[in-house]
Amino acid sequence: MPIYEYRCGKCNHVFEELQKIGEGNENVVCPVCKEPHPDRLPSCCNSLGGTEGSSFDSIPSSPSCSSGGFS
């Protein structure tokens, strides 16, 4: 299940919520002020695999099993 980030419209508290894919904010409440239906924030992550210039480009690659990288 993915983790979604929300912002409360009443107190501006930002928090994360573990939810099923496609589930809306009907059952989500702010953990601080208990206001229902917070705003879901846009995701800041790229899809797995990344694109040129993405933050994934800076992750060093590890040797694969077939390359004999294990000692």
C-alpha positions in Angstrom: 0.0 0.0 0.0 1.3 3.4 -0.9 1.9 6.3 1.6 0.1 9.5 0.7 1.0 13.0 2.0 -1.9 15.2 3.2 -2.2 18.8 4.4 -5.0 19.9 6.7 -7.0 22.8 5.4 -7.8 24.0 9.0 -4.4 23.9 10.8 -2.0 23.3 7.8 -0.5 20.2 9.5 1.2 18.0 6.9 1.1 14.2 7.6 1.4 10.9 5.9 -1.3 8.2 5.6 -1.0 4.6 4.5 -3.9 3.8 2.1 -5.0 1.5 -0.6 -4.4 2.6 -4.2 -7.3 4.7 -5.5 -8.7 5.3 -2.0 -9.8 8.9 -1.5 -9.7 11.1 1.6 -13.2 10.2 2.8 -11.8 8.3 5.9 -8.8 10.5 6.6 -8.7 13.0 9.4 -6.0 15.4 10.6 -4.1 13.8 13.6 -3.7 17.2 15.2 -7.1 19.0 15.0 -9.2 16.0 13.8 -10.5 18.0 10.8 -11.9 15.5 8.1 -11.0 15.4 4.4 -7.5 17.0 4.2 -6.0 17.9 0.9 -3.8 15.2 -0.8 -0.5 16.7 -1.8 1.1 15.9 -5.2 3.7 13.2 -5.2 7.3 14.4 -5.4 8.7 11.0 -6.6 9.4 10.0 -10.1 8.3 6.6 -11.3 10.8 3.8 -10.5 13.6 3.8 -13.0 13.7 7.6 -13.2 14.5 9.8 -16.1 17.6 11.6 -17.2 18.4 14.2 -14.6 16.3 12.5 -11.9 17.6 11.9 -8.4 17.9 8.2 -9.3 20.9 9.1 -11.6 23.0 9.8 -8.5 22.5 6.4 -7.0 25.6 4.3 -7.6 24.8 1.0 -9.3 25.8 -2.2 -7.6 27.3 -5.2 -9.4 24.8 -7.7 -10.7 24.8 -11.4 -9.8 25.9 -12.3 -13.3 28.9 -9.9 -13.2 30.7 -12.0 -10.6 30.5 -9.1 -8.2 30.2 -11.4 -5.1 33.3 -12.5 -3.3 
